[in-house]
Amino acid sequence: MQLGGLHHVTAVTADAPGNVAFYTGTLGMRLVKKTVNQDDVSAYHLFYGDELGRPGTEMTFFDWAWAPPREARRGMISSVAFRVSGREALEWWAARFDELGVERGEVEGRGGRVALRFADPEGQRLELVDDGGAALPGGVPWERSPVPGERGIRGLDSVTLTVKEIGPTAAVLTRVLGFRKVDEYLEAGHRVAAFEVGPGGPGARLRVEERPDLPPHRRVGAGGVHHVAFRAPDEEEHAAWWERLTRVGLMVSPIIDRYYFRSIYFREPGGVLFEIATDGPGFATDEDPARLGERLSLPPFLEDRREEIEANLRPLPAGQLRS
């Protein structure tokens, strides 16, 4: 039983129209599913990914207009990295960000790899990383993206957890979830440990940053990350993970049918919310793959409330939503 790498990352926005404009128009990702937060149907849940929203390519957002801006704290995911192919792609993105006025850093080495840090309009801390074409196969950039395919985002590379101390988090990663520690170094004077799972490399990495100087996490704000999900190949193995996590004493949610995948949730000792999600059935369950994200999709148990739900959602610009 082995996790297959990163499945998706879910973050928070207080500006859904601006979020759609940035992730589709600036980053060139495809809006593959426009649905609602199943635990709060007053909020959109927007999924961006490759051409089909394959597991390992998805960045998703809860639209909470009331959310305050994120604060730098521990017990949270502090940055998300996407994969691109080659240093030339990073240089191309740096020029694109300058042209579009996107806040960015320099193309530089980080933890033995070449990366470009940047932020979305709400301060979401992001990176593009040269994946070297290694490890998990990358996604396929959408052919109608404004970004040329050879420069396009190929999926998730890694996430960075910021915690009080690395040890307890590392114990769960290695002894329970099957990660292995592959590196440790200092960055800006802070201890950082790198972990990989399964085949390792791009799409199967975590960085854990030790920051006892930061105040503890309170709640997720706009520009912050809600949780990270890892991949289970099927429902049988997913259920086995639920049993394993329960057996070792972690507080685990029931298995939840999200219609597009099944989920379980738990917190690691540093306070970060983890999810394990099945690879299937996927986003084409209720939409033609050619028209993903064009209309509000609802799981069957919410379909009879469609009129009520749509009436309470903020309008999104149709032109930005066409896929």
Backbone bond lengths (Angstrom), bond angles and torsions (degrees), N, CA, C in turn:
res aa  C-N    CA-C-N  psi(-1)  N-CA   C-N-CA  omega(-1)  CA-C   N-CA-C  phi
1 M - - - 1.468 - - 1.525 108.60 -
2 Q 1.313 115.82 122.23 1.459 120.09 -173.72 1.523 110.35 -146.95
3 L 1.327 116.28 132.86 1.454 120.47 174.16 1.526 109.51 -66.52
4 G 1.322 115.57 144.11 1.459 119.94 -175.57 1.511 114.92 -95.37
5 G 1.341 117.43 17.52 1.459 120.50 -177.93 1.511 111.35 105.44
6 L 1.321 116.17 -161.81 1.459 121.65 -178.89 1.526 110.10 -77.18
7 H 1.321 116.14 138.33 1.469 122.31 176.38 1.526 110.33 -98.55
8 H 1.340 116.25 -56.34 1.465 121.48 176.07 1.515 109.62 -159.14
9 V 1.314 115.57 167.17 1.459 123.43 172.29 1.519 106.76 -124.93
10 T 1.334 116.70 132.52 1.464 120.79 179.01 1.516 109.84 -113.82
11 A 1.329 115.69 126.54 1.457 123.09 -177.15 1.528 109.53 -122.70
12 V 1.335 116.05 -174.38 1.464 122.02 -175.22 1.524 109.55 -125.25
13 T 1.327 115.38 135.95 1.461 121.79 171.92 1.520 109.18 -125.96
14 A 1.317 116.51 148.52 1.465 121.45 171.17 1.522 110.65 -106.52
15 D 1.327 116.62 5.69 1.464 121.81 -176.02 1.520 108.80 -140.72
16 A 1.334 116.81 80.35 1.462 119.95 -176.12 1.527 113.12 -59.34
17 P 1.340 120.22 -45.12 1.467 118.31 178.87 1.530 112.87 -59.81
18 G 1.333 117.03 -43.34 1.455 120.23 178.11 1.513 112.13 -66.24
19 N 1.325 116.47 -34.90 1.455 122.00 178.12 1.523 110.63 -63.38
20 V 1.325 116.53 -46.80 1.462 120.74 178.11 1.526 110.47 -60.54
21 A 1.330 116.19 -44.22 1.463 119.92 -179.10 1.522 111.48 -60.44
22 F 1.335 117.49 -41.40 1.462 120.24 -176.77 1.524 111.87 -72.74
23 Y 1.329 117.34 -49.72 1.465 119.10 -172.59 1.524 112.60 -74.23
24 T 1.341 117.82 -28.44 1.462 119.28 175.69 1.525 111.79 -92.09
25 G 1.333 117.12 -46.57 1.456 120.30 -174.35 1.508 114.36 -78.68
26 T 1.345 116.82 -41.85 1.465 120.30 -178.56 1.521 111.58 -87.05
27 L 1.339 117.04 -50.21 1.467 120.22 -177.38 1.521 112.95 -85.88
28 G 1.330 117.72 -15.92 1.457 120.07 175.56 1.508 114.96 75.89
29 M 1.335 117.96 16.49 1.456 120.44 176.77 1.529 109.10 -78.58
30 R 1.306 116.68 159.44 1.463 120.34 178.63 1.527 109.93 -94.67
31 L 1.326 116.66 134.08 1.458 120.65 169.93 1.521 106.63 -76.84
32 V 1.336 116.32 102.54 1.462 120.19 -172.16 1.520 113.28 -95.46
33 K 1.325 117.22 -15.92 1.464 119.37 178.05 1.514 109.36 -155.71
34 K 1.335 114.23 125.82 1.458 121.94 173.27 1.515 106.42 -113.11
35 T 1.323 116.33 105.08 1.453 121.34 -177.76 1.523 107.90 -136.82
36 V 1.332 117.34 -162.05 1.458 120.95 179.08 1.521 109.67 -121.59
37 N 1.315 114.62 158.32 1.456 121.33 171.52 1.527 106.94 -64.99
38 Q 1.306 117.41 116.94 1.461 120.44 -174.37 1.520 113.23 -67.32
39 D 1.332 116.90 -15.58 1.464 120.99 176.43 1.524 111.86 -99.28
40 D 1.331 117.39 -4.27 1.468 123.06 179.36 1.519 107.15 -156.30
41 V 1.335 116.59 84.76 1.465 120.40 -170.15 1.525 112.99 -72.43
42 S 1.331 117.53 -0.74 1.465 119.72 173.82 1.523 111.47 -79.49
43 A 1.327 117.01 -7.14 1.466 121.82 -174.94 1.523 110.86 -117.31
44 Y 1.325 116.02 136.27 1.459 119.92 170.33 1.525 110.24 -62.81
45 H 1.326 115.25 151.84 1.457 122.33 162.70 1.522 105.30 -123.89
46 L 1.326 116.07 109.75 1.458 123.34 -175.17 1.520 109.77 -103.63
47 F 1.334 116.63 129.40 1.462 122.65 -178.89 1.527 109.55 -113.99
48 Y 1.325 116.36 125.33 1.461 122.44 174.47 1.527 108.38 -114.04
49 G 1.336 116.43 148.37 1.456 118.93 178.60 1.510 111.38 -170.28
50 D 1.336 115.32 -155.69 1.455 120.04 176.28 1.529 108.35 -79.29
51 E 1.308 118.29 -162.93 1.464 121.06 -172.90 1.530 113.44 -59.17
52 L 1.339 118.12 -28.80 1.460 121.63 -179.49 1.525 112.66 -119.35
53 G 1.323 117.54 3.78 1.458 119.48 -176.80 1.517 112.08 65.22
54 R 1.310 116.40 43.32 1.462 120.32 -179.15 1.525 110.87 -63.73
55 P 1.341 117.70 146.95 1.464 119.78 173.96 1.525 110.10 -54.13
56 G 1.323 115.60 137.26 1.455 120.61 -177.12 1.510 113.51 96.46
57 T 1.352 117.18 -7.43 1.469 120.41 178.52 1.524 112.04 -116.88
58 E 1.316 118.66 -0.38 1.462 121.36 -165.79 1.531 113.90 -95.59
59 M 1.319 114.90 128.55 1.463 123.49 167.48 1.516 105.42 -116.89
60 T 1.331 117.66 124.44 1.452 121.10 -174.07 1.522 110.10 -124.37
61 F 1.333 115.32 158.31 1.467 120.32 -176.54 1.519 111.73 -138.23
62 F 1.342 115.08 134.33 1.453 121.82 164.07 1.526 107.25 -85.82
63 D 1.323 116.77 133.45 1.463 121.70 178.56 1.524 108.77 -95.66
64 W 1.322 116.09 96.29 1.464 121.91 178.25 1.521 107.92 -113.89
65 A 1.336 115.88 96.43 1.462 120.35 -175.19 1.520 112.56 -62.53
66 W 1.312 116.76 -24.00 1.469 122.01 -177.40 1.531 112.64 -84.13
67 A 1.318 117.74 -8.26 1.467 120.38 -172.10 1.527 111.28 -66.96
68 P 1.334 117.88 131.52 1.465 120.61 174.64 1.522 109.86 -73.53
69 P 1.320 118.72 165.41 1.465 120.06 177.32 1.530 111.59 -61.55
70 R 1.330 115.99 148.41 1.461 121.19 178.37 1.519 110.68 -62.14
71 E 1.324 115.58 152.88 1.456 122.18 174.41 1.516 108.62 -120.06
72 A 1.321 116.80 148.19 1.463 121.36 177.54 1.523 108.83 -76.34
73 R 1.318 115.80 108.34 1.459 121.87 -178.79 1.519 109.18 -140.38
74 R 1.320 116.29 172.83 1.459 120.54 174.79 1.529 109.19 -98.60
75 G 1.343 115.41 164.48 1.456 119.90 -175.32 1.513 111.55 83.05
76 M 1.340 116.15 30.19 1.457 120.27 -176.35 1.523 110.27 -150.40
77 I 1.325 115.36 166.60 1.459 121.61 172.22 1.514 107.26 -85.86
78 S 1.318 116.82 121.48 1.463 120.60 -171.29 1.521 114.20 -101.27
79 S 1.335 118.61 -16.17 1.464 119.73 174.65 1.523 110.27 -160.27
80 V 1.328 114.53 156.33 1.466 122.94 -179.75 1.522 107.84 -128.38
81 A 1.330 116.20 133.52 1.467 120.88 -179.70 1.522 110.36 -114.70
82 F 1.337 115.32 136.89 1.460 123.01 175.02 1.525 109.73 -105.61
83 R 1.335 115.75 158.36 1.454 122.73 179.84 1.521 111.69 -95.57
84 V 1.320 116.01 136.32 1.464 121.95 165.96 1.527 107.11 -133.71
85 S 1.314 116.37 170.30 1.461 120.30 -173.56 1.524 111.57 -108.65
86 G 1.333 116.16 101.40 1.452 121.06 171.57 1.516 115.18 99.51
87 R 1.333 114.95 151.09 1.467 119.97 177.77 1.526 111.31 -63.23
88 E 1.326 117.16 -33.49 1.463 119.52 178.30 1.525 110.86 -59.28
89 A 1.326 116.28 -36.19 1.467 119.47 177.19 1.522 110.43 -64.06
90 L 1.330 117.30 -40.28 1.463 120.37 178.71 1.527 110.83 -63.48
91 E 1.322 117.32 -41.76 1.465 120.39 178.04 1.532 110.39 -64.32
92 W 1.323 116.41 -38.16 1.470 120.21 177.01 1.524 110.32 -62.48
93 W 1.335 116.66 -43.79 1.462 120.44 179.65 1.528 111.33 -65.35
94 A 1.319 117.50 -38.31 1.467 119.78 178.31 1.528 110.22 -59.29
95 A 1.333 116.37 -43.72 1.466 120.22 178.47 1.526 110.92 -66.25
96 R 1.322 116.63 -39.20 1.473 120.17 178.93 1.526 110.50 -63.55
97 F 1.330 116.59 -44.24 1.463 119.71 179.81 1.527 110.99 -62.38
98 D 1.324 117.31 -39.56 1.465 120.07 177.67 1.528 110.41 -62.36
99 E 1.310 116.19 -43.02 1.467 120.76 -179.14 1.524 111.37 -63.58
100 L 1.343 116.55 -35.89 1.462 121.06 -175.70 1.524 113.07 -96.95
101 G 1.327 117.63 0.93 1.455 120.78 177.47 1.511 114.77 74.55
102 V 1.329 117.10 30.14 1.465 121.93 179.28 1.528 109.42 -87.51
103 E 1.327 116.24 130.96 1.468 120.93 177.22 1.525 109.58 -62.83
104 R 1.335 116.93 129.84 1.465 119.90 -178.38 1.510 111.43 -149.41
105 G 1.348 114.91 164.38 1.449 122.14 170.61 1.518 109.73 -100.30
106 E 1.332 115.31 -156.18 1.460 121.16 179.77 1.527 110.08 -98.20
107 V 1.319 116.26 157.76 1.459 121.00 168.98 1.521 106.46 -73.93
108 E 1.321 117.21 115.46 1.462 120.13 -171.59 1.521 110.89 -153.91
109 G 1.333 115.13 163.15 1.444 120.78 176.02 1.514 111.11 -72.59
110 R 1.316 115.40 140.25 1.463 120.68 177.22 1.517 108.43 -148.32
111 G 1.334 116.23 115.68 1.456 119.50 -179.59 1.513 112.88 58.67
112 G 1.332 117.00 36.50 1.456 120.95 178.43 1.515 114.53 82.87
113 R 1.333 117.95 7.27 1.466 121.46 -178.54 1.525 109.35 -132.83
114 V 1.325 116.38 164.38 1.461 120.87 -178.39 1.523 108.89 -100.47
115 A 1.337 116.11 128.52 1.460 120.42 -172.77 1.521 110.92 -142.58
116 L 1.320 115.09 160.46 1.459 123.75 175.30 1.523 107.45 -130.25
117 R 1.329 116.65 114.47 1.461 120.52 178.60 1.526 110.03 -87.17
118 F 1.331 115.30 145.14 1.460 120.37 176.67 1.522 108.56 -157.03
119 A 1.313 116.49 179.02 1.464 120.98 -179.04 1.513 109.46 -139.56
120 D 1.341 115.79 148.24 1.461 118.95 173.87 1.529 108.71 -82.04
121 P 1.334 119.46 176.54 1.468 120.38 -174.43 1.527 114.99 -61.86
122 E 1.343 117.92 -18.16 1.461 120.61 178.44 1.523 112.51 -99.42
123 G 1.327 116.69 7.77 1.457 120.33 177.56 1.505 115.02 88.93
124 Q 1.337 117.97 9.83 1.465 120.98 175.44 1.521 108.85 -59.11
125 R 1.347 116.80 123.70 1.462 120.95 -176.85 1.521 109.66 -82.80
126 L 1.335 115.45 118.22 1.452 122.56 -173.27 1.522 110.22 -130.65
127 E 1.330 115.15 162.57 1.463 121.35 175.83 1.518 109.01 -143.52
128 L 1.303 116.03 153.04 1.454 123.22 163.98 1.520 106.82 -112.32
129 V 1.333 116.74 134.82 1.463 121.81 -175.75 1.523 109.27 -128.77
130 D 1.314 116.58 135.85 1.467 121.30 173.48 1.520 108.20 -68.70
131 D 1.340 116.60 116.52 1.467 119.01 -175.97 1.519 113.32 -87.03
132 G 1.327 117.87 -7.11 1.458 119.47 177.84 1.515 113.90 64.87
133 G 1.335 117.21 9.03 1.459 121.20 -179.02 1.510 113.58 68.22
134 A 1.355 117.33 18.70 1.463 120.43 -172.50 1.521 112.35 -99.04
135 A 1.337 114.21 169.99 1.466 124.44 170.65 1.526 112.34 59.82
136 L 1.350 116.65 -138.38 1.455 120.58 -173.84 1.527 110.76 -56.53
137 P 1.329 117.69 135.65 1.467 119.20 177.15 1.523 110.74 -57.09
138 G 1.321 116.13 138.83 1.452 119.88 178.21 1.514 111.55 -78.55
139 G 1.326 115.94 163.86 1.444 120.58 174.84 1.523 110.94 -72.70
140 V 1.324 114.91 176.40 1.462 121.67 -179.68 1.520 108.25 -107.95
141 P 1.347 118.42 112.57 1.466 119.57 179.61 1.525 111.04 -55.93
142 W 1.314 115.76 144.87 1.458 122.47 -178.62 1.523 110.48 -63.46
143 E 1.325 116.30 131.86 1.472 120.01 -175.08 1.526 112.94 -66.21
144 R 1.335 118.30 -20.03 1.465 120.62 179.58 1.529 111.83 -100.83
145 S 1.309 116.52 14.89 1.457 121.22 177.12 1.523 110.41 -67.25
146 P 1.338 118.19 148.19 1.465 120.39 173.60 1.525 113.07 -71.99
147 V 1.327 116.89 -8.84 1.464 121.83 179.39 1.528 108.73 -98.27
148 P 1.331 119.39 131.07 1.465 120.88 177.84 1.528 111.27 -55.30
149 G 1.323 116.39 141.37 1.454 121.16 -174.51 1.511 114.27 -54.88
150 E 1.345 117.15 -39.10 1.467 119.74 -177.70 1.523 112.30 -71.07
151 R 1.334 117.94 -15.32 1.464 122.02 177.45 1.524 111.69 -103.00
152 G 1.319 116.75 -6.93 1.454 121.37 -169.71 1.522 114.68 -67.35
153 I 1.324 114.83 158.07 1.462 121.96 175.15 1.522 108.80 -69.49
154 R 1.330 116.11 128.46 1.462 122.59 -175.54 1.525 113.00 -98.56
155 G 1.319 116.73 -1.99 1.457 119.72 179.93 1.512 111.16 138.19
156 L 1.318 115.29 -170.16 1.456 121.61 177.56 1.521 109.97 -78.17
157 D 1.311 116.07 142.36 1.461 121.46 173.95 1.521 110.80 -101.65
158 S 1.339 116.70 -52.99 1.464 120.96 -173.78 1.514 109.42 -166.96
159 V 1.318 115.56 168.36 1.462 121.55 170.22 1.521 108.01 -130.11
160 T 1.329 115.63 156.35 1.461 121.89 176.88 1.515 109.35 -113.62
161 L 1.330 116.28 124.30 1.458 122.54 173.99 1.520 108.05 -96.46
162 T 1.318 117.30 137.11 1.460 121.60 174.45 1.518 107.89 -113.19
163 V 1.334 116.47 118.33 1.461 121.82 -173.72 1.527 110.07 -133.12
164 K 1.321 116.09 168.93 1.462 120.73 -179.92 1.517 111.19 -67.20
165 E 1.337 116.54 -45.31 1.465 121.24 177.96 1.521 109.36 -145.32
166 I 1.313 115.58 143.68 1.456 121.04 -173.94 1.521 112.37 -71.52
167 G 1.326 118.63 -36.91 1.459 122.53 -169.89 1.516 115.94 -49.68
168 P 1.338 120.12 -56.79 1.466 120.04 -177.91 1.528 113.34 -61.88
169 T 1.327 116.85 -38.59 1.464 119.92 177.34 1.522 110.26 -65.72
170 A 1.331 116.61 -43.57 1.463 120.89 179.59 1.521 111.34 -60.77
171 A 1.329 117.25 -36.45 1.462 120.60 -179.36 1.525 111.24 -62.06
172 V 1.326 117.38 -43.28 1.466 120.05 178.89 1.523 110.47 -69.81
173 L 1.318 116.92 -41.88 1.463 119.73 179.46 1.524 111.58 -59.13
174 T 1.330 117.35 -46.07 1.468 120.45 -173.10 1.528 113.34 -87.13
175 R 1.322 117.39 -40.41 1.466 119.76 -174.26 1.523 113.46 -86.75
176 V 1.321 116.93 -24.55 1.466 120.31 -176.20 1.525 111.86 -109.90
177 L 1.331 117.49 -46.56 1.459 121.04 -171.55 1.526 114.20 -95.81
178 G 1.326 117.18 -6.06 1.458 119.39 174.55 1.510 116.00 84.66
179 F 1.333 117.79 13.73 1.465 120.44 174.07 1.525 110.05 -74.96
180 R 1.301 116.56 160.94 1.458 122.31 173.74 1.526 108.36 -129.38
181 K 1.311 115.20 141.55 1.461 120.24 178.44 1.518 108.75 -78.72
182 V 1.344 116.00 129.75 1.461 119.53 -176.08 1.519 113.30 -118.77
183 D 1.338 117.40 -11.90 1.462 118.38 -178.29 1.521 109.25 -166.30
184 E 1.332 114.99 158.23 1.459 121.53 171.35 1.526 107.73 -150.43
185 Y 1.332 116.82 137.81 1.458 121.06 -177.09 1.520 109.14 -159.33
186 L 1.320 115.41 171.74 1.460 121.72 175.01 1.522 109.07 -100.95
187 E 1.314 115.72 136.85 1.459 121.48 176.01 1.520 107.91 -133.09
188 A 1.327 116.14 118.70 1.471 122.17 -175.97 1.529 110.47 53.61
189 G 1.334 115.41 34.87 1.456 120.69 177.60 1.508 115.17 83.20
190 H 1.330 117.83 1.72 1.458 121.38 -178.35 1.529 110.41 -111.15
191 R 1.317 115.44 142.42 1.455 121.61 -179.61 1.533 110.11 -72.37
192 V 1.328 116.07 132.98 1.461 122.70 178.60 1.525 108.33 -131.79
193 A 1.329 116.66 133.31 1.461 121.81 174.64 1.520 108.53 -118.14
194 A 1.331 116.26 140.64 1.462 121.87 -179.57 1.523 109.60 -111.19
195 F 1.328 115.79 139.65 1.461 122.72 -177.75 1.522 109.48 -131.74
196 E 1.342 115.31 150.83 1.455 121.28 175.77 1.522 109.22 -134.65
197 V 1.334 115.50 156.96 1.453 121.09 177.89 1.521 108.38 -132.99
198 G 1.329 116.79 155.44 1.458 120.71 178.43 1.511 111.23 57.62
199 P 1.344 117.62 -129.70 1.462 120.11 -179.01 1.516 113.16 -70.19
200 G 1.341 117.12 -12.81 1.454 121.23 -179.29 1.511 111.95 71.37
201 G 1.321 115.17 -174.03 1.451 120.47 178.73 1.515 112.97 74.43
202 P 1.334 117.08 -161.53 1.461 121.27 -177.12 1.523 111.84 -55.77
203 G 1.324 115.75 133.37 1.459 120.90 -179.93 1.506 114.37 87.85
204 A 1.333 117.48 -2.95 1.465 120.21 -178.06 1.526 111.00 -140.14
205 R 1.332 116.25 31.65 1.463 121.50 -173.82 1.516 111.76 -118.26
206 L 1.338 114.64 149.70 1.460 123.64 168.02 1.515 108.18 -134.46
207 R 1.319 115.77 141.94 1.461 121.32 168.69 1.516 107.01 -112.97
208 V 1.326 117.07 138.49 1.463 121.54 177.90 1.520 107.83 -120.82
209 E 1.322 115.68 118.11 1.462 123.16 -176.79 1.526 108.99 -104.08
210 E 1.322 116.75 130.06 1.471 121.76 -179.16 1.526 109.57 -93.41
211 R 1.350 116.26 117.01 1.458 120.89 -177.28 1.536 110.73 -137.53
212 P 1.337 117.86 73.31 1.470 119.85 178.11 1.518 112.89 -66.20
213 D 1.344 117.01 -15.08 1.464 120.89 -178.74 1.523 113.01 -76.43
214 L 1.327 117.97 -17.94 1.460 121.07 -177.50 1.527 111.24 -84.62
215 P 1.340 117.96 150.10 1.466 120.14 175.94 1.523 110.16 -70.29
216 P 1.339 117.94 157.80 1.467 120.40 -179.31 1.522 112.28 -68.90
217 H 1.311 114.36 152.92 1.462 122.30 179.37 1.527 110.73 -63.84
218 R 1.345 116.07 140.30 1.461 121.02 176.92 1.526 111.05 -111.49
219 R 1.314 117.02 -62.29 1.456 120.67 177.48 1.522 108.42 -152.36
220 V 1.315 115.34 159.23 1.457 120.10 -177.96 1.519 109.48 -78.73
221 G 1.321 116.79 129.36 1.453 121.53 176.47 1.516 111.67 -105.20
222 A 1.319 115.91 172.76 1.459 120.84 175.62 1.524 109.17 -62.53
223 G 1.322 116.05 132.16 1.455 120.50 -173.03 1.514 112.51 90.00
224 G 1.327 116.93 5.83 1.461 122.39 177.28 1.519 110.87 -113.72
225 V 1.330 115.60 170.61 1.465 122.27 -178.03 1.516 109.84 -106.64
226 H 1.323 115.90 134.85 1.460 122.46 -180.00 1.527 111.73 -83.90
227 H 1.338 117.45 -48.66 1.470 120.25 179.80 1.524 110.71 -163.26
228 V 1.318 115.08 166.71 1.460 122.75 172.40 1.523 107.73 -119.76
229 A 1.331 115.92 140.92 1.465 121.48 179.56 1.522 110.28 -115.59
230 F 1.332 114.76 143.19 1.460 122.94 177.05 1.527 109.76 -110.36
231 R 1.325 115.92 158.69 1.461 121.90 -171.61 1.523 113.22 -92.10
232 A 1.339 114.83 133.06 1.459 122.80 165.33 1.526 106.69 -118.14
233 P 1.329 119.07 137.05 1.466 119.92 -170.95 1.521 114.87 -70.66
234 D 1.344 117.05 -29.38 1.462 118.85 -175.02 1.527 109.83 -155.93
235 E 1.331 115.84 175.08 1.460 120.86 -175.91 1.528 112.16 -66.95
236 E 1.320 117.43 -34.42 1.462 120.50 -179.93 1.526 111.12 -63.00
237 E 1.312 116.56 -48.29 1.461 119.54 179.70 1.530 110.93 -69.63
238 H 1.314 116.37 -33.56 1.462 120.92 176.75 1.525 110.35 -60.10
239 A 1.326 116.96 -45.73 1.465 121.06 178.10 1.526 110.87 -63.47
240 A 1.328 116.56 -35.58 1.463 119.88 178.21 1.525 110.86 -65.66
241 W 1.328 117.58 -35.41 1.463 120.12 175.71 1.525 110.76 -65.55
242 W 1.323 117.45 -39.85 1.469 119.69 176.98 1.525 109.99 -58.74
243 E 1.316 116.74 -44.27 1.467 120.61 179.91 1.525 110.79 -64.28
244 R 1.308 117.42 -42.80 1.469 120.65 -179.38 1.525 111.07 -63.39
245 L 1.313 117.72 -47.39 1.469 121.07 -178.82 1.518 111.14 -63.29
246 T 1.315 116.46 -39.17 1.466 120.44 178.01 1.522 110.45 -65.79
247 R 1.321 115.80 -41.47 1.467 121.03 -177.14 1.526 112.12 -63.91
248 V 1.334 117.90 -33.75 1.467 119.88 -178.97 1.524 112.47 -86.42
249 G 1.329 116.86 0.96 1.459 120.21 172.63 1.510 116.50 95.27
250 L 1.330 118.01 9.78 1.461 119.78 175.69 1.526 110.05 -79.17
251 M 1.320 116.29 146.53 1.461 121.78 176.88 1.529 107.86 -81.07
252 V 1.318 116.54 109.83 1.457 122.18 -172.79 1.526 109.69 -117.62
253 S 1.317 116.09 140.40 1.460 120.26 176.01 1.521 110.04 -67.71
254 P 1.320 117.82 163.42 1.467 119.02 167.19 1.528 109.96 -61.78
255 I 1.315 116.90 163.71 1.461 120.57 172.19 1.527 107.82 -70.46
256 I 1.333 115.95 124.88 1.460 121.62 -175.43 1.527 109.24 -113.42
257 D 1.329 115.80 128.65 1.457 120.91 177.07 1.525 108.71 -85.46
258 R 1.329 117.07 106.63 1.461 122.14 178.70 1.527 111.76 -90.55
259 Y 1.294 117.94 9.44 1.465 126.17 178.27 1.524 111.85 75.88
260 Y 1.316 118.09 -48.62 1.465 121.26 178.87 1.528 111.41 -87.38
261 F 1.314 116.67 -18.36 1.467 124.30 175.51 1.522 107.32 -166.90
262 R 1.323 116.50 167.34 1.468 121.92 173.87 1.517 109.07 -103.62
263 S 1.329 116.16 148.36 1.461 120.92 -172.09 1.516 112.20 -135.41
264 I 1.325 115.23 148.14 1.462 123.05 162.43 1.525 107.16 -132.89
265 Y 1.343 115.62 150.11 1.463 121.62 -175.16 1.523 110.24 -129.28
266 F 1.335 115.56 145.27 1.462 121.26 175.96 1.522 107.94 -161.50
267 R 1.325 116.61 160.53 1.470 120.90 177.32 1.521 110.06 -106.16
268 E 1.320 114.91 137.73 1.462 119.56 173.72 1.532 107.79 -80.99
269 P 1.336 118.99 167.44 1.470 120.56 -172.45 1.521 115.35 -59.03
270 G 1.333 117.93 -25.39 1.459 120.46 178.41 1.508 114.02 -78.48
271 G 1.339 117.36 -6.97 1.454 121.73 176.70 1.510 115.79 103.57
272 V 1.328 118.68 -3.55 1.468 121.34 -177.67 1.527 109.65 -80.31
273 L 1.344 116.05 136.24 1.456 121.42 179.53 1.524 110.01 -81.23
274 F 1.346 115.35 124.66 1.458 123.28 176.75 1.526 109.21 -108.92
275 E 1.306 115.64 151.90 1.464 123.56 172.97 1.519 107.73 -132.57
276 I 1.310 116.99 146.40 1.462 122.04 165.57 1.520 106.14 -116.15
277 A 1.333 116.83 126.05 1.461 122.28 -175.09 1.525 109.98 -126.91
278 T 1.321 115.80 146.58 1.463 120.42 177.20 1.528 110.43 -75.62
279 D 1.326 115.92 151.74 1.459 120.25 178.19 1.528 112.09 -66.25
280 G 1.315 117.39 -31.95 1.459 120.32 -176.71 1.515 111.44 -119.36
281 P 1.340 116.01 175.72 1.473 127.07 7.06 1.529 116.05 -80.08
282 G 1.325 119.67 -16.94 1.457 120.85 174.27 1.518 114.21 100.88
283 F 1.327 115.23 175.99 1.467 121.28 -171.09 1.520 114.20 -82.12
284 A 1.332 118.44 -13.92 1.460 120.07 177.40 1.524 111.64 -82.36
285 T 1.331 117.12 4.79 1.460 121.39 179.55 1.522 111.79 -58.31
286 D 1.332 117.02 -37.81 1.464 120.00 -175.25 1.531 113.34 -127.38
287 E 1.335 118.00 10.58 1.461 120.81 178.13 1.518 110.12 -143.72
288 D 1.314 115.58 148.85 1.453 121.92 171.24 1.528 107.88 -63.23
289 P 1.332 119.24 129.86 1.465 120.29 -179.70 1.527 113.55 -53.59
290 A 1.321 117.70 -27.87 1.462 120.27 -179.75 1.520 112.35 -74.39
291 R 1.342 116.98 -14.94 1.463 119.97 -174.72 1.529 111.97 -125.14
292 L 1.299 117.11 24.81 1.463 120.63 180.00 1.523 111.08 -56.64
293 G 1.327 116.08 136.97 1.454 121.51 173.22 1.508 116.11 80.16
294 E 1.332 118.13 3.89 1.463 119.69 -175.82 1.524 112.99 -82.75
295 R 1.319 117.67 -24.05 1.457 120.44 -179.38 1.518 108.92 -132.01
296 L 1.329 115.69 167.18 1.456 119.50 176.83 1.520 109.20 -73.00
297 S 1.318 116.61 118.59 1.461 121.95 177.31 1.521 109.26 -96.92
298 L 1.316 116.32 135.71 1.458 121.49 177.56 1.517 109.26 -128.04
299 P 1.329 118.05 140.06 1.460 119.84 174.05 1.525 109.62 -65.22
300 P 1.315 118.30 156.54 1.469 120.78 -175.66 1.523 114.35 -52.06
301 F 1.327 118.04 -35.83 1.465 118.76 -176.14 1.528 112.74 -72.77
302 L 1.326 117.75 -9.74 1.465 121.49 176.10 1.528 112.92 -109.64
303 E 1.316 117.64 -6.48 1.468 120.26 -172.88 1.526 112.58 -60.52
304 D 1.329 118.71 -36.22 1.467 119.56 -178.70 1.529 112.28 -72.13
305 R 1.337 117.13 -6.41 1.466 121.40 176.55 1.531 111.76 -105.96
306 R 1.329 117.30 12.93 1.463 121.26 -173.70 1.527 112.45 -53.48
307 E 1.322 117.79 -49.52 1.466 120.53 -176.53 1.521 110.96 -59.45
308 E 1.331 116.35 -44.86 1.470 121.25 178.84 1.527 111.06 -63.61
309 I 1.328 116.63 -45.02 1.467 120.89 -177.42 1.526 110.78 -65.29
310 E 1.324 117.06 -46.61 1.466 119.91 -178.67 1.522 111.71 -62.79
311 A 1.339 116.73 -34.25 1.466 120.52 -179.05 1.520 112.18 -66.44
312 N 1.336 116.95 -24.47 1.462 121.16 -176.04 1.526 113.68 -100.74
313 L 1.322 117.64 3.24 1.462 121.17 178.77 1.519 110.40 -97.40
314 R 1.321 115.48 144.41 1.464 119.77 175.29 1.530 109.75 -68.03
315 P 1.327 117.54 138.90 1.469 119.00 176.02 1.532 110.44 -62.71
316 L 1.311 115.54 145.34 1.461 121.72 173.18 1.521 108.31 -116.93
317 P 1.315 118.03 142.20 1.470 120.39 -178.34 1.519 111.45 -59.10
318 A 1.327 116.26 120.87 1.462 120.61 -175.60 1.519 111.92 -60.86
319 G 1.319 117.07 -36.40 1.456 119.75 -178.22 1.511 112.76 -62.39
320 Q 1.329 116.95 -33.65 1.457 120.36 179.76 1.517 111.22 -77.44
321 L 1.345 116.77 -19.84 1.450 119.28 -174.01 1.522 113.20 -92.88
322 R 1.318 117.95 -14.43 1.457 117.75 -177.73 1.522 110.13 -65.64
323 S 1.328 114.02 132.96 1.457 119.97 -177.95 1.521 110.21 -111.34
